[in-house]
């Protein structure tokens, strides 16, 4: 298993989609007019990681990602001025598994639908963000996505626990929709989602 540790400054945030335990192409969400300082590393077989060249005294965002575990995001990590070595231990919680089916208005399986699980707007994790920009970036960073297969089935394995989550579905032929918010505990397997698209 690989663990990805990354830091971001100047209000920029990395979003990795996982395929197994390997991240696929990263995407970036960045506030207009601001650059980004970014560094990514992986842990060794014993779980140790090392990052050099951290010139700023504060890291805006530090994220830790690994297949099967919830994303761990730390905001505003302070590096003591003048310190040559700074140890920061990070813990990962078990992720939630969310699965179910998507059907069209006639009740037939809807393949190719994009299914997203993300914190709902009233989630406590978003309410604790410094401002609306951080809340928006945090919501995007915690979003997990997958496409439904030929039978309409979807499964998302790296969902981060939150006080309020929602499943949102988009399909090229139907309007997007979201479920009512629900609560997710670490390690839960939630498999009862049956989502019917509407005209």
Secondary structure, DSSP 8 states (H G I E B T S, - for coil): --EEEEEEESSEEEE--EETTEE-S-EEEE-TT---EEEEEE--TTS--------SSEEEEEEEEETTB--EEEEEEE--TT-S---------B-EEEEEEEE-TTS-B-TT-EEEEEE-TT-HHHHTSSSHHHHHHHHHHH-EEEE--TTSEEEEEEE--EEEEEEEEEETTEEEEE---EEE-TT-EEEEEEEE---
